[in-house]
Amino acid sequence: MHKHPEYDNLHADCQHDITITAKDRLMQAWEECMDHTRNFTKFSHLYEGTEAGQVFADAAVKEGECAASMHDLLETWEEKR
């Protein structure tokens, strides 16, 4: 039994008069990439000297590069405003 059935249809595809822009999604993805980078870096230190540690270190670099490219695009959009 749902306490709030009026919220059953709230999801990304059902926006209810709220426009989610590419910038909104890019900012969310950028924040998630930064979180992943921090976590992978932490894990790489935790397992330093192991195969897993190296995989986490490599993943941290890749996620960091991804976050940087998203940040660059966000800055470009801000400059055009």
Secondary structure, 3 states (H helix, E strand, C coil): CCCCHHHCCCECCECCCCCCCHHHHHHHHHHHHHHHHHHHHHHHHHCCCCHHHHHHHHHHHHHHHHHHHHHHHHHHHHHHC
